[in-house]
Amino acid sequence: MVQFEGKFQFVSQNNFEEFAKVLGDQNLVNTVLQPRPSFELSKNGDEWTFTSSSGDNTYTKTFKMNVPFEETLPSLPDRKFQTVTSIEGNTFKTETQVNDSLKVSRLYEFSDNELLVHISTNKSDVKATRVYKRV
């Protein structure tokens, strides 16, 4: 089984700006196109903590697998999104209900050296990928 916990640094992205445009909400687009973050994933008991840092901004969320939680994005503090994350093999699958008709899926594919984040939505065939190296 691959190690999930660790620190990760952004390396590259593919088709990310096109994907952001599919979201249709300019505030969401601006959020998605924020600077490339580094992040850390840790576990304490059955709670996982995701801490993302980019420049002077730090964002932390704590969650349990398969338990829905409200996610707030740092650049949209007045909006809450219903999110649930599950483990499937060497991946985390995160589903976020953005509004009544838009769901965003993030598939975090872990390996010994890197993390691939595949991002998609139920509204379009446009997909994006972000690549992080394990540090």
Protein Blocks (a to p, Z undefined) as FASTA:
>chain_A
ZZfbdcdddfbdehklmmmmmnopaklmmmmmpccdddddddehjaccddddehjbccdd
dddehiacddddfklmmbccddddddehjaccddddfblmlccdddddddfkbccddddd
fkbcbdcddddddZZ
